[in-house]
Amino acid sequence: MVKCDFCGAEIEGLPYKCKYCGGTFCVWHHLPEEHNCPGLHKAVSTYALERAERLERTTPPQLRSAPAAAFYPGEARDLAIGVAAVALAYLYPYSLTGALLALLVALTAYLPHELAHKLAAQRYGYAARYVLSRWGLLLTLLSALPFMPLRFIVPGYVLVSGYAASRRLDGIISAAGPAVNLAVAALSLLAAPASRLAGELVYANAFIAVFNLLPFGPLDGRKIAEWKPALWLLMLLMAIALFITGMIV
């Protein structure tokens, strides 16, 4: 049985291999920031690393007047692959119309979620970039198979560098993604009775919000719950209510 290099626990199922340090980790510690990855510097530029180190010494980090919009080399490619994988997972019916609908869902549900994390982190002065997850991408692509009963929308994640934040900042950055999904789902619900597209947007955004708000491991829900349990519970209940509504409309 393979053991996690960070916590020593036996890994059930497939282990995660970190592409930055080469270590083997369980689902709870597979993200670089969760196992104090010594190879984290490979994810960002030297400039971003030096800037993040300077910002770590600022307590607390100050809110910037405007969010940075820099994309690192290869980040746009990773985002495009992640969006394409999510579109494949939502591809039904198998037709041109279904493909366009699935792509629209990915562009309005998954992409804004990840960009919200990135911009929230950058707003507080951290270096942040979207990276693909090998096993997450595989699970997302497997979700596209017709016989799969569940969808796993986890092709990648936003890697935050220089991350010595408080629970408050950790919670704020984590809440940004699901908050965008809840907003899009609520707005889409207004047009859902008269539009199939709006109904799909309610369902997809609510599903991604519910999944990410689960209070486990590296998911957003755990970090939000550790910061403000009442806010986490409110967001989760809203996501569940919208998800159920999206299944009906």
TORKOL-4160 file (C-alpha; in steps of 0.2 Angstrom, whole numbers, padded with zeros to 4 digits, m for minus):
249
<pt num="1" X="0000" Y="0000" Z="0000"/>
<pt num="2" X="0007" Y="0017" Z="m0005"/>
<pt num="3" X="0008" Y="0030" Z="0009"/>
<pt num="4" X="0007" Y="0049" Z="0008"/>
<pt num="5" X="0024" Y="0057" Z="0009"/>
<pt num="6" X="0017" Y="0071" Z="0020"/>
<pt num="7" X="0005" Y="0063" Z="0033"/>
<pt num="8" X="0011" Y="0045" Z="0031"/>
<pt num="9" X="m0007" Y="0039" Z="0029"/>
<pt num="10" X="m0010" Y="0024" Z="0018"/>
<pt num="11" X="m0018" Y="0030" Z="0001"/>
<pt num="12" X="m0034" Y="0022" Z="m0004"/>
<pt num="13" X="m0036" Y="0022" Z="m0023"/>
<pt num="14" X="m0025" Y="0031" Z="m0035"/>
<pt num="15" X="m0011" Y="0042" Z="m0027"/>
<pt num="16" X="m0007" Y="0059" Z="m0032"/>
<pt num="17" X="0010" Y="0063" Z="m0039"/>
<pt num="18" X="0016" Y="0081" Z="m0037"/>
<pt num="19" X="0023" Y="0088" Z="m0054"/>
<pt num="20" X="0033" Y="0101" Z="m0045"/>
<pt num="21" X="0042" Y="0090" Z="m0031"/>
<pt num="22" X="0039" Y="0073" Z="m0037"/>
<pt num="23" X="0032" Y="0067" Z="m0021"/>
<pt num="24" X="0017" Y="0055" Z="m0019"/>
<pt num="25" X="0002" Y="0062" Z="m0008"/>
<pt num="26" X="m0016" Y="0058" Z="m0003"/>
<pt num="27" X="m0031" Y="0067" Z="m0009"/>
<pt num="28" X="m0030" Y="0078" Z="0007"/>
<pt num="29" X="m0012" Y="0084" Z="0003"/>
<pt num="30" X="m0010" Y="0083" Z="m0016"/>
<pt num="31" X="m0010" Y="0102" Z="m0019"/>
<pt num="32" X="0007" Y="0110" Z="m0017"/>
<pt num="33" X="0002" Y="0122" Z="m0004"/>
<pt num="34" X="m0006" Y="0108" Z="0006"/>
<pt num="35" X="0011" Y="0098" Z="0008"/>
<pt num="36" X="0023" Y="0113" Z="0009"/>
<pt num="37" X="0030" Y="0109" Z="m0009"/>
<pt num="38" X="0048" Y="0113" Z="m0010"/>
<pt num="39" X="0046" Y="0114" Z="m0029"/>
<pt num="40" X="0032" Y="0127" Z="m0029"/>
<pt num="41" X="0044" Y="0139" Z="m0037"/>
<pt num="42" X="0042" Y="0130" Z="m0053"/>
<pt num="43" X="0024" Y="0135" Z="m0055"/>
<pt num="44" X="0028" Y="0154" Z="m0056"/>
<pt num="45" X="0041" Y="0166" Z="m0063"/>
<pt num="46" X="0056" Y="0171" Z="m0053"/>
<pt num="47" X="0048" Y="0189" Z="m0052"/>
<pt num="48" X="0032" Y="0182" Z="m0045"/>
<pt num="49" X="0041" Y="0172" Z="m0032"/>
<pt num="50" X="0052" Y="0187" Z="m0026"/>
<pt num="51" X="0036" Y="0198" Z="m0025"/>
<pt num="52" X="0026" Y="0185" Z="m0016"/>
<pt num="53" X="0041" Y="0183" Z="m0003"/>
<pt num="54" X="0040" Y="0202" Z="0000"/>
<pt num="55" X="0021" Y="0201" Z="0002"/>
<pt num="56" X="0023" Y="0187" Z="0015"/>
<pt num="57" X="0031" Y="0199" Z="0027"/>
<pt num="58" X="0016" Y="0211" Z="0026"/>
<pt num="59" X="0004" Y="0207" Z="0040"/>
<pt num="60" X="m0010" Y="0208" Z="0035"/>
<pt num="61" X="m0008" Y="0209" Z="0016"/>
<pt num="62" X="m0016" Y="0225" Z="0010"/>
<pt num="63" X="m0030" Y="0226" Z="m0003"/>
<pt num="64" X="m0024" Y="0232" Z="m0019"/>
<pt num="65" X="m0033" Y="0246" Z="m0028"/>
<pt num="66" X="m0036" Y="0235" Z="m0043"/>
<pt num="67" X="m0033" Y="0216" Z="m0047"/>
<pt num="68" X="m0018" Y="0211" Z="m0057"/>
<pt num="69" X="m0023" Y="0203" Z="m0073"/>
<pt num="70" X="m0007" Y="0194" Z="m0078"/>
<pt num="71" X="m0007" Y="0177" Z="m0085"/>
<pt num="72" X="0008" Y="0166" Z="m0084"/>
<pt num="73" X="0016" Y="0157" Z="m0099"/>
<pt num="74" X="0005" Y="0141" Z="m0102"/>
<pt num="75" X="m0009" Y="0147" Z="m0091"/>
<pt num="76" X="m0021" Y="0152" Z="m0105"/>
<pt num="77" X="m0017" Y="0134" Z="m0113"/>
<pt num="78" X="m0021" Y="0126" Z="m0096"/>
<pt num="79" X="m0037" Y="0136" Z="m0094"/>
<pt num="80" X="m0043" Y="0131" Z="m0112"/>
<pt num="81" X="m0039" Y="0112" Z="m0109"/>
<pt num="82" X="m0049" Y="0113" Z="m0092"/>
<pt num="83" X="m0064" Y="0122" Z="m0101"/>
<pt num="84" X="m0064" Y="0109" Z="m0115"/>
<pt num="85" X="m0063" Y="0095" Z="m0102"/>
<pt num="86" X="m0078" Y="0102" Z="m0093"/>
<pt num="87" X="m0088" Y="0104" Z="m0109"/>
<pt num="88" X="m0085" Y="0086" Z="m0114"/>
<pt num="89" X="m0091" Y="0081" Z="m0096"/>
<pt num="90" X="m0107" Y="0091" Z="m0100"/>
<pt num="91" X="m0109" Y="0085" Z="m0118"/>
<pt num="92" X="m0127" Y="0079" Z="m0120"/>
<pt num="93" X="m0136" Y="0077" Z="m0132"/>
<pt num="94" X="m0122" Y="0071" Z="m0144"/>
<pt num="95" X="m0125" Y="0084" Z="m0157"/>
<pt num="96" X="m0119" Y="0101" Z="m0163"/>
<pt num="97" X="m0132" Y="0109" Z="m0152"/>
<pt num="98" X="m0127" Y="0099" Z="m0138"/>
<pt num="99" X="m0109" Y="0103" Z="m0140"/>
<pt num="100" X="m0112" Y="0122" Z="m0141"/>
<pt num="101" X="m0123" Y="0121" Z="m0125"/>
<pt num="102" X="m0109" Y="0111" Z="m0116"/>
<pt num="103" X="m0096" Y="0124" Z="m0121"/>
<pt num="104" X="m0107" Y="0138" Z="m0116"/>
<pt num="105" X="m0110" Y="0130" Z="m0099"/>
<pt num="106" X="m0091" Y="0127" Z="m0096"/>
<pt num="107" X="m0088" Y="0146" Z="m0101"/>
<pt num="108" X="m0101" Y="0152" Z="m0089"/>
<pt num="109" X="m0099" Y="0140" Z="m0075"/>
<pt num="110" X="m0082" Y="0133" Z="m0073"/>
<pt num="111" X="m0071" Y="0147" Z="m0081"/>
<pt num="112" X="m0078" Y="0161" Z="m0070"/>
<pt num="113" X="m0076" Y="0151" Z="m0055"/>
<pt num="114" X="m0057" Y="0148" Z="m0057"/>
<pt num="115" X="m0054" Y="0166" Z="m0063"/>
<pt num="116" X="m0063" Y="0172" Z="m0047"/>
<pt num="117" X="m0051" Y="0163" Z="m0037"/>
<pt num="118" X="m0036" Y="0170" Z="m0047"/>
<pt num="119" X="m0042" Y="0188" Z="m0046"/>
<pt num="120" X="m0046" Y="0187" Z="m0028"/>
<pt num="121" X="m0029" Y="0181" Z="m0024"/>
<pt num="122" X="m0021" Y="0194" Z="m0035"/>
<pt num="123" X="m0031" Y="0207" Z="m0027"/>
<pt num="124" X="m0023" Y="0204" Z="m0011"/>
<pt num="125" X="m0006" Y="0204" Z="m0019"/>
<pt num="126" X="m0003" Y="0185" Z="m0021"/>
<pt num="127" X="0004" Y="0177" Z="m0036"/>
<pt num="128" X="m0009" Y="0165" Z="m0043"/>
<pt num="129" X="m0011" Y="0154" Z="m0059"/>
<pt num="130" X="m0022" Y="0141" Z="m0065"/>
<pt num="131" X="m0014" Y="0124" Z="m0067"/>
<pt num="132" X="m0020" Y="0107" Z="m0073"/>
<pt num="133" X="m0022" Y="0092" Z="m0062"/>
<pt num="134" X="m0017" Y="0076" Z="m0070"/>
<pt num="135" X="m0029" Y="0065" Z="m0060"/>
<pt num="136" X="m0042" Y="0078" Z="m0059"/>
<pt num="137" X="m0042" Y="0080" Z="m0078"/>
<pt num="138" X="m0043" Y="0061" Z="m0080"/>
<pt num="139" X="m0058" Y="0061" Z="m0068"/>
<pt num="140" X="m0066" Y="0075" Z="m0078"/>
<pt num="141" X="m0064" Y="0066" Z="m0095"/>
<pt num="142" X="m0070" Y="0050" Z="m0087"/>
<pt num="143" X="m0086" Y="0059" Z="m0082"/>
<pt num="144" X="m0089" Y="0062" Z="m0101"/>
<pt num="145" X="m0092" Y="0043" Z="m0103"/>
<pt num="146" X="m0111" Y="0039" Z="m0106"/>
<pt num="147" X="m0112" Y="0026" Z="m0092"/>
<pt num="148" X="m0104" Y="0037" Z="m0078"/>
<pt num="149" X="m0117" Y="0041" Z="m0065"/>
<pt num="150" X="m0108" Y="0056" Z="m0058"/>
<pt num="151" X="m0098" Y="0071" Z="m0065"/>
<pt num="152" X="m0082" Y="0076" Z="m0057"/>
<pt num="153" X="m0078" Y="0093" Z="m0062"/>
<pt num="154" X="m0060" Y="0095" Z="m0056"/>
<pt num="155" X="m0048" Y="0097" Z="m0071"/>
<pt num="156" X="m0037" Y="0110" Z="m0062"/>
<pt num="157" X="m0036" Y="0123" Z="m0049"/>
<pt num="158" X="m0028" Y="0140" Z="m0045"/>
<pt num="159" X="m0011" Y="0138" Z="m0037"/>
<pt num="160" X="m0008" Y="0153" Z="m0025"/>
<pt num="161" X="0011" Y="0157" Z="m0022"/>
<pt num="162" X="0018" Y="0165" Z="m0006"/>
<pt num="163" X="0003" Y="0159" Z="0003"/>
<pt num="164" X="0005" Y="0163" Z="0022"/>
<pt num="165" X="m0012" Y="0170" Z="0023"/>
<pt num="166" X="m0024" Y="0171" Z="0038"/>
<pt num="167" X="m0040" Y="0161" Z="0039"/>
<pt num="168" X="m0049" Y="0176" Z="0034"/>
<pt num="169" X="m0040" Y="0179" Z="0018"/>
<pt num="170" X="m0040" Y="0160" Z="0014"/>
<pt num="171" X="m0059" Y="0160" Z="0016"/>
<pt num="172" X="m0061" Y="0175" Z="0005"/>
<pt num="173" X="m0051" Y="0169" Z="m0009"/>
<pt num="174" X="m0059" Y="0152" Z="m0008"/>
<pt num="175" X="m0077" Y="0159" Z="m0007"/>
<pt num="176" X="m0074" Y="0169" Z="m0023"/>
<pt num="177" X="m0077" Y="0155" Z="m0034"/>
<pt num="178" X="m0093" Y="0147" Z="m0027"/>
<pt num="179" X="m0100" Y="0165" Z="m0025"/>
<pt num="180" X="m0099" Y="0168" Z="m0043"/>
<pt num="181" X="m0108" Y="0152" Z="m0047"/>
<pt num="182" X="m0122" Y="0156" Z="m0035"/>
<pt num="183" X="m0124" Y="0173" Z="m0043"/>
<pt num="184" X="m0124" Y="0166" Z="m0061"/>
<pt num="185" X="m0136" Y="0152" Z="m0055"/>
<pt num="186" X="m0148" Y="0165" Z="m0047"/>
<pt num="187" X="m0148" Y="0177" Z="m0062"/>
<pt num="188" X="m0151" Y="0162" Z="m0074"/>
<pt num="189" X="m0166" Y="0156" Z="m0063"/>
<pt num="190" X="m0175" Y="0172" Z="m0068"/>
<pt num="191" X="m0176" Y="0166" Z="m0086"/>
<pt num="192" X="m0176" Y="0148" Z="m0083"/>
<pt num="193" X="m0195" Y="0144" Z="m0085"/>
<pt num="194" X="m0194" Y="0151" Z="m0103"/>
<pt num="195" X="m0177" Y="0146" Z="m0108"/>
<pt num="196" X="m0169" Y="0128" Z="m0108"/>
<pt num="197" X="m0152" Y="0137" Z="m0109"/>
<pt num="198" X="m0155" Y="0146" Z="m0093"/>
<pt num="199" X="m0161" Y="0130" Z="m0084"/>
<pt num="200" X="m0144" Y="0122" Z="m0089"/>
<pt num="201" X="m0134" Y="0137" Z="m0082"/>
<pt num="202" X="m0144" Y="0136" Z="m0066"/>
<pt num="203" X="m0140" Y="0117" Z="m0064"/>
<pt num="204" X="m0122" Y="0118" Z="m0070"/>
<pt num="205" X="m0117" Y="0133" Z="m0059"/>
<pt num="206" X="m0127" Y="0126" Z="m0044"/>
<pt num="207" X="m0118" Y="0109" Z="m0046"/>
<pt num="208" X="m0101" Y="0116" Z="m0046"/>
<pt num="209" X="m0105" Y="0127" Z="m0031"/>
<pt num="210" X="m0112" Y="0112" Z="m0021"/>
<pt num="211" X="m0097" Y="0101" Z="m0025"/>
<pt num="212" X="m0084" Y="0115" Z="m0021"/>
<pt num="213" X="m0093" Y="0119" Z="m0005"/>
<pt num="214" X="m0091" Y="0102" Z="0003"/>
<pt num="215" X="m0081" Y="0104" Z="0018"/>
<pt num="216" X="m0067" Y="0091" Z="0014"/>
<pt num="217" X="m0049" Y="0091" Z="0010"/>
<pt num="218" X="m0043" Y="0105" Z="m0002"/>
<pt num="219" X="m0061" Y="0110" Z="m0007"/>
<pt num="220" X="m0067" Y="0128" Z="m0005"/>
<pt num="221" X="m0080" Y="0123" Z="0008"/>
<pt num="222" X="m0067" Y="0117" Z="0021"/>
<pt num="223" X="m0058" Y="0134" Z="0020"/>
<pt num="224" X="m0074" Y="0144" Z="0021"/>
<pt num="225" X="m0080" Y="0134" Z="0035"/>
<pt num="226" X="m0064" Y="0137" Z="0045"/>
<pt num="227" X="m0066" Y="0155" Z="0042"/>
<pt num="228" X="m0085" Y="0158" Z="0044"/>
<pt num="229" X="m0095" Y="0143" Z="0048"/>
<pt num="230" X="m0112" Y="0153" Z="0046"/>
<pt num="231" X="m0107" Y="0160" Z="0029"/>
<pt num="232" X="m0101" Y="0142" Z="0023"/>
<pt num="233" X="m0118" Y="0135" Z="0029"/>
<pt num="234" X="m0128" Y="0149" Z="0020"/>
<pt num="235" X="m0119" Y="0147" Z="0004"/>
<pt num="236" X="m0121" Y="0128" Z="0004"/>
<pt num="237" X="m0139" Y="0129" Z="0008"/>
<pt num="238" X="m0141" Y="0142" Z="m0006"/>
<pt num="239" X="m0132" Y="0130" Z="m0018"/>
<pt num="240" X="m0142" Y="0115" Z="m0014"/>
<pt num="241" X="m0158" Y="0125" Z="m0016"/>
<pt num="242" X="m0153" Y="0131" Z="m0033"/>
<pt num="243" X="m0147" Y="0114" Z="m0038"/>
<pt num="244" X="m0163" Y="0106" Z="m0034"/>
<pt num="245" X="m0172" Y="0120" Z="m0043"/>
<pt num="246" X="m0161" Y="0117" Z="m0058"/>
<pt num="247" X="m0166" Y="0099" Z="m0059"/>
<pt num="248" X="m0184" Y="0104" Z="m0059"/>
<pt num="249" X="m0185" Y="0119" Z="m0071"/>
